[in-house]
Amino acid sequence: MAYGISCYTWFLLFVNSSILWIPLGLVLIITFLSLNYRIDDLVDELFFDTKNKGPIKLILLTCSVVFFASSSYGLIHLINKISSNNLNVFFLPAIIFIIFFAGVSIGIFQIKE
């Protein structure tokens, strides 16, 4: 669900001619690869030197933050598109989904030591 909403955010950025669709697209590709393969295997395949994992962890942390921000923004944008006079009803479910998105974005990019 978080990946689908992030793809929706990517589409919004692309349609609105924002330059941010390029880094978000790269993050979505990394996310798709890490969903299909374990992130540890993906890191071992892409990077030869696995002794120094500092830059790799920084890249994955950045991907995690971008993925969380894009899925949260997409959810808020979808809620705002609902034609209702009272959007207060969606406040608690939005908070629950944003906490869920935070857990997903941390869990996808977590490397085992």
PAGUZA-623913 format. One line per 8 residues: their letters; for each residue y, z, x of N, C-alpha, C, O. Coordinates in nm, 3 decimals, decimal comma, always signed. Layout:
<nodes>
a = Y/Z/X/Y/Z/X/Y/Z/X/Y/Z/X; ...
</nodes>
This chain:
<nodes>
maygiscy = -0,117/+0,000/+0,081/+0,000/+0,000/+0,000/+0,126/+0,000/+0,087/+0,222/-0,073/+0,061; +0,124/+0,084/+0,193/+0,240/+0,089/+0,282/+0,258/-0,045/+0,354/+0,371/-0,089/+0,375; +0,147/-0,109/+0,390/+0,156/-0,239/+0,458/+0,214/-0,345/+0,363/+0,294/-0,428/+0,404; +0,173/-0,341/+0,238/+0,226/-0,437/+0,141/+0,375/-0,418/+0,117/+0,448/-0,516/+0,105; +0,418/-0,294/+0,109/+0,561/-0,269/+0,089/+0,640/-0,308/+0,213/+0,753/-0,354/+0,202; +0,581/-0,288/+0,331/+0,649/-0,332/+0,454/+0,659/-0,485/+0,460/+0,759/-0,539/+0,507; +0,557/-0,553/+0,411/+0,564/-0,699/+0,404/+0,673/-0,742/+0,306/+0,742/-0,842/+0,329; +0,688/-0,668/+0,197/+0,796/-0,695/+0,102/+0,933/-0,677/+0,169/+1,024/-0,757/+0,147
twfllfvn = +0,947/-0,573/+0,250/+1,072/-0,551/+0,323/+1,097/-0,663/+0,421/+1,210/-0,709/+0,436; +0,991/-0,709/+0,490/+1,005/-0,822/+0,582/+1,054/-0,946/+0,507/+1,140/-1,019/+0,556; +0,998/-0,969/+0,389/+1,039/-1,084/+0,308/+1,186/-1,072/+0,267/+1,260/-1,170/+0,270; +1,227/-0,951/+0,228/+1,368/-0,929/+0,191/+1,460/-0,958/+0,309/+1,564/-1,023/+0,292; +1,424/-0,910/+0,426/+1,506/-0,934/+0,544/+1,511/-1,082/+0,579/+1,615/-1,133/+0,622; +1,400/-1,151/+0,562/+1,394/-1,294/+0,592/+1,482/-1,373/+0,495/+1,555/-1,463/+0,536; +1,473/-1,341/+0,367/+1,551/-1,411/+0,266/+1,700/-1,384/+0,282/+1,783/-1,473/+0,260; +1,735/-1,261/+0,320/+1,876/-1,226/+0,338/+1,932/-1,268/+0,473/+2,045/-1,233/+0,505
ssilwipl = +1,857/-1,342/+0,551/+1,897/-1,395/+0,682/+1,938/-1,286/+0,779/+2,032/-1,304/+0,857; +1,868/-1,175/+0,775/+1,892/-1,068/+0,871/+1,806/-1,093/+0,995/+1,693/-1,139/+0,983; +1,859/-1,063/+1,110/+1,785/-1,083/+1,234/+1,674/-0,979/+1,251/+1,587/-0,994/+1,336; +1,676/-0,874/+1,171/+1,578/-0,768/+1,181/+1,439/-0,809/+1,134/+1,343/-0,735/+1,153; +1,426/-0,927/+1,071/+1,295/-0,969/+1,026/+1,204/-1,004/+1,144/+1,082/-1,000/+1,131; +1,263/-1,037/+1,260/+1,181/-1,072/+1,377/+1,111/-0,949/+1,434/+0,989/-0,953/+1,449; +1,182/-0,839/+1,467/+1,108/-0,722/+1,517/+1,014/-0,661/+1,413/+0,907/-0,612/+1,448; +1,054/-0,665/+1,287/+0,965/-0,613/+1,183/+0,839/-0,699/+1,172/+0,730/-0,646/+1,149
glvliitf = +0,853/-0,829/+1,189/+0,736/-0,915/+1,188/+0,641/-0,885/+1,303/+0,520/-0,886/+1,284; +0,696/-0,857/+1,421/+0,612/-0,819/+1,534/+0,541/-0,686/+1,508/+0,423/-0,671/+1,541; +0,612/-0,592/+1,449/+0,550/-0,464/+1,416/+0,440/-0,483/+1,312/+0,336/-0,418/+1,320; +0,463/-0,570/+1,215/+0,360/-0,595/+1,114/+0,237/-0,663/+1,174/+0,125/-0,638/+1,129; +0,256/-0,747/+1,273/+0,141/-0,809/+1,341/+0,062/-0,702/+1,417/-0,061/-0,700/+1,410; +0,132/-0,614/+1,489/+0,064/-0,505/+1,561/-0,006/-0,412/+1,463/-0,116/-0,365/+1,490; +0,058/-0,386/+1,350/-0,003/-0,300/+1,248/-0,127/-0,364/+1,189/-0,228/-0,296/+1,169; -0,121/-0,494/+1,162/-0,237/-0,564/+1,109/-0,353/-0,560/+1,208/-0,468/-0,539/+1,169
lslnyrid = -0,323/-0,581/+1,336/-0,428/-0,576/+1,437/-0,485/-0,435/+1,449/-0,606/-0,419/+1,467; -0,400/-0,334/+1,441/-0,451/-0,197/+1,452/-0,526/-0,152/+1,327/-0,607/-0,060/+1,334; -0,500/-0,215/+1,214/-0,578/-0,185/+1,094/-0,718/-0,247/+1,103/-0,814/-0,189/+1,052; -0,728/-0,362/+1,167/-0,858/-0,429/+1,177/-0,940/-0,381/+1,296/-1,063/-0,383/+1,291; -0,874/-0,338/+1,401/-0,942/-0,286/+1,520/-0,891/-0,145/+1,545/-0,784/-0,108/+1,497; -0,968/-0,068/+1,620/-0,918/+0,063/+1,659/-0,802/+0,045/+1,755/-0,803/-0,047/+1,837; -0,703/+0,131/+1,746/-0,584/+0,117/+1,830/-0,620/+0,135/+1,978/-0,557/+0,074/+2,064; -0,721/+0,219/+2,008/-0,762/+0,238/+2,147/-0,821/+0,109/+2,204/-0,791/+0,072/+2,318
dlvdelff = -0,904/+0,041/+2,126/-0,961/-0,086/+2,172/-0,852/-0,193/+2,186/-0,856/-0,275/+2,278; -0,757/-0,191/+2,096/-0,647/-0,288/+2,101/-0,562/-0,266/+2,226/-0,522/-0,363/+2,291; -0,534/-0,142/+2,260/-0,456/-0,112/+2,381/-0,534/-0,152/+2,505/-0,476/-0,207/+2,599; -0,664/-0,126/+2,507/-0,746/-0,165/+2,622/-0,752/-0,316/+2,639/-0,756/-0,365/+2,752; -0,753/-0,390/+2,528/-0,758/-0,536/+2,536/-0,625/-0,597/+2,579/-0,622/-0,692/+2,657; -0,515/-0,543/+2,529/-0,384/-0,602/+2,556/-0,326/-0,561/+2,691/-0,255/-0,639/+2,754; -0,355/-0,439/+2,734/-0,296/-0,387/+2,858/-0,408/-0,356/+2,956/-0,506/-0,290/+2,921; -0,395/-0,403/+3,078/-0,499/-0,384/+3,178/-0,493/-0,245/+3,240/-0,597/-0,182/+3,260
dtknkgpi = -0,374/-0,196/+3,270/-0,357/-0,067/+3,334/-0,347/+0,041/+3,227/-0,240/+0,063/+3,170; -0,457/+0,108/+3,199/-0,457/+0,211/+3,095/-0,437/+0,350/+3,152/-0,442/+0,448/+3,077; -0,414/+0,361/+3,285/-0,390/+0,493/+3,344/-0,250/+0,543/+3,309/-0,231/+0,662/+3,284; -0,154/+0,454/+3,307/-0,017/+0,490/+3,273/+0,010/+0,452/+3,128/+0,048/+0,339/+3,099; -0,010/+0,547/+3,038/+0,004/+0,519/+2,895/+0,141/+0,555/+2,840/+0,162/+0,551/+2,719; +0,236/+0,590/+2,927/+0,369/+0,628/+2,882/+0,442/+0,516/+2,809/+0,487/+0,536/+2,697; +0,454/+0,396/+2,871/+0,521/+0,286/+2,800/+0,447/+0,241/+2,675/+0,508/+0,199/+2,576; +0,315/+0,249/+2,679/+0,235/+0,208/+2,562/+0,260/+0,304/+2,447/+0,274/+0,263/+2,332
klilltcs = +0,265/+0,434/+2,478/+0,294/+0,534/+2,373/+0,433/+0,515/+2,316/+0,454/+0,533/+2,196; +0,530/+0,479/+2,402/+0,666/+0,455/+2,354/+0,671/+0,335/+2,260/+0,738/+0,339/+2,157; +0,600/+0,229/+2,295/+0,594/+0,110/+2,209/+0,529/+0,145/+2,076/+0,578/+0,104/+1,970; +0,419/+0,219/+2,079/+0,350/+0,255/+1,955/+0,432/+0,353/+1,871/+0,426/+0,348/+1,748; +0,507/+0,441/+1,935/+0,596/+0,531/+1,860/+0,706/+0,452/+1,791/+0,741/+0,479/+1,677; +0,761/+0,353/+1,863/+0,863/+0,267/+1,802/+0,806/+0,189/+1,685/+0,870/+0,177/+1,580; +0,685/+0,136/+1,702/+0,620/+0,064/+1,591/+0,597/+0,157/+1,472/+0,615/+0,115/+1,358; +0,559/+0,279/+1,498/+0,535/+0,375/+1,391/+0,663/+0,405/+1,314/+0,663/+0,410/+1,191
vvffasss = +0,773/+0,425/+1,387/+0,901/+0,456/+1,322/+0,950/+0,335/+1,241/+0,999/+0,351/+1,129; +0,937/+0,216/+1,297/+0,981/+0,095/+1,225/+0,896/+0,072/+1,101/+0,947/+0,036/+0,996; +0,764/+0,095/+1,114/+0,675/+0,077/+0,999/+0,708/+0,177/+0,888/+0,710/+0,142/+0,770; +0,734/+0,303/+0,926/+0,772/+0,404/+0,827/+0,905/+0,370/+0,761/+0,918/+0,380/+0,639; +1,003/+0,329/+0,840/+1,135/+0,297/+0,784/+1,127/+0,176/+0,691/+1,191/+0,175/+0,586; +1,050/+0,076/+0,729/+1,043/-0,044/+0,645/+0,968/-0,017/+0,515/+1,006/-0,069/+0,410; +0,862/+0,063/+0,521/+0,790/+0,092/+0,397/+0,873/+0,182/+0,305/+0,869/+0,167/+0,183; +0,947/+0,276/+0,363/+1,033/+0,362/+0,281/+1,147/+0,282/+0,218/+1,179/+0,299/+0,101
yglihlin = +1,209/+0,194/+0,298/+1,317/+0,111/+0,245/+1,265/+0,019/+0,134/+1,332/+0,001/+0,032; +1,148/-0,039/+0,153/+1,092/-0,126/+0,050/+1,064/-0,051/-0,079/+1,086/-0,104/-0,188; +1,014/+0,072/-0,068/+0,987/+0,152/-0,187/+1,116/+0,184/-0,261/+1,123/+0,171/-0,384; +1,219/+0,226/-0,188/+1,348/+0,258/-0,252/+1,409/+0,132/-0,315/+1,468/+0,139/-0,422; +1,394/+0,019/-0,248/+1,446/-0,106/-0,304/+1,372/-0,145/-0,431/+1,433/-0,191/-0,527; +1,240/-0,126/-0,433/+1,163/-0,155/-0,554/+1,201/-0,062/-0,668/+1,210/-0,106/-0,783; +1,225/+0,065/-0,638/+1,266/+0,159/-0,743/+1,402/+0,121/-0,798/+1,424/+0,130/-0,919; +1,493/+0,078/-0,713/+1,627/+0,038/-0,759/+1,625/-0,089/-0,842/+1,716/-0,112/-0,921
kissnnln = +1,522/-0,173/-0,827/+1,512/-0,296/-0,905/+1,463/-0,271/-1,048/+1,476/-0,357/-1,134; +1,407/-0,152/-1,072/+1,358/-0,119/-1,206/+1,478/-0,105/-1,299/+1,573/-0,032/-1,269; +1,472/-0,174/-1,410/+1,584/-0,169/-1,504/+1,563/-0,050/-1,598/+1,499/-0,061/-1,703; +1,618/+0,061/-1,557/+1,609/+0,182/-1,637/+1,741/+0,257/-1,625/+1,809/+0,251/-1,522; +1,776/+0,325/-1,731/+1,900/+0,402/-1,729/+1,884/+0,532/-1,651/+1,982/+0,585/-1,599; +1,762/+0,584/-1,644/+1,738/+0,713/-1,580/+1,635/+0,693/-1,469/+1,515/+0,688/-1,494; +1,684/+0,682/-1,345/+1,594/+0,667/-1,231/+1,554/+0,802/-1,171/+1,482/+0,805/-1,071; +1,598/+0,912/-1,231/+1,562/+1,045/-1,181/+1,413/+1,072/-1,196/+1,358/+1,155/-1,124
vfflpaii = +1,349/+1,003/-1,287/+1,206/+1,021/-1,309/+1,127/+0,979/-1,185/+1,019/+1,031/-1,160; +1,180/+0,886/-1,109/+1,109/+0,832/-0,993/+1,137/+0,910/-0,864/+1,085/+0,873/-0,759; +1,216/+1,016/-0,870/+1,253/+1,090/-0,749/+1,133/+1,160/-0,687/+1,107/+1,142/-0,567; +1,059/+1,237/-0,763/+0,944/+1,310/-0,710/+0,832/+1,216/-0,664/+0,778/+1,237/-0,555; +0,795/+1,114/-0,743/+0,695/+1,021/-0,690/+0,740/+0,948/-0,564/+0,659/+0,920/-0,476; +0,869/+0,918/-0,553/+0,919/+0,851/-0,432/+0,906/+0,943/-0,312/+0,868/+0,898/-0,204; +0,937/+1,070/-0,327/+0,923/+1,166/-0,217/+0,776/+1,178/-0,176/+0,745/+1,183/-0,057; +0,687/+1,183/-0,274/+0,543/+1,192/-0,244/+0,497/+1,067/-0,169/+0,424/+1,078/-0,070
fiiffagv = +0,540/+0,949/-0,213/+0,500/+0,827/-0,144/+0,561/+0,818/-0,005/+0,496/+0,767/+0,087; +0,682/+0,866/+0,014/+0,744/+0,863/+0,147/+0,669/+0,957/+0,242/+0,652/+0,924/+0,359; +0,625/+1,072/+0,194/+0,543/+1,160/+0,278/+0,410/+1,093/+0,310/+0,361/+1,103/+0,423; +0,353/+1,024/+0,213/+0,230/+0,948/+0,236/+0,253/+0,838/+0,340/+0,169/+0,818/+0,427; +0,365/+0,768/+0,331/+0,396/+0,664/+0,428/+0,414/+0,721/+0,568/+0,377/+0,657/+0,667; +0,471/+0,840/+0,578/+0,486/+0,905/+0,709/+0,350/+0,934/+0,769/+0,329/+0,911/+0,888; +0,258/+0,985/+0,690/+0,123/+1,012/+0,739/+0,050/+0,886/+0,780/-0,021/+0,884/+0,880; +0,068/+0,781/+0,703/+0,004/+0,654/+0,736/+0,059/+0,596/+0,865/-0,016/+0,549/+0,950
sigifqik = +0,190/+0,601/+0,880/+0,250/+0,542/+1,001/+0,216/+0,622/+1,125/+0,207/+0,564/+1,233; +0,197/+0,752/+1,114/+0,154/+0,832/+1,229/+0,006/+0,806/+1,258/-0,033/+0,792/+1,374; -0,073/+0,799/+1,153/-0,218/+0,782/+1,171/-0,259/+0,647/+1,225/-0,357/+0,639/+1,300; -0,189/+0,542/+1,189/-0,227/+0,409/+1,235/-0,209/+0,395/+1,384/-0,293/+0,334/+1,451; -0,102/+0,450/+1,438/-0,067/+0,429/+1,577/-0,103/+0,546/+1,669/-0,046/+0,559/+1,777; -0,195/+0,631/+1,628/-0,232/+0,746/+1,709/-0,340/+0,706/+1,809/-0,444/+0,652/+1,772; -0,313/+0,735/+1,939/-0,408/+0,704/+2,047/-0,483/+0,831/+2,082/-0,424/+0,938/+2,096; -0,615/+0,818/+2,096/-0,694/+0,931/+2,141/-0,686/+0,938/+2,292/-0,689/+0,836/+2,361
e = -0,675/+1,058/+2,343/-0,661/+1,075/+2,489/-0,795/+1,066/+2,557/-0,803/+1,078/+2,679
</nodes>
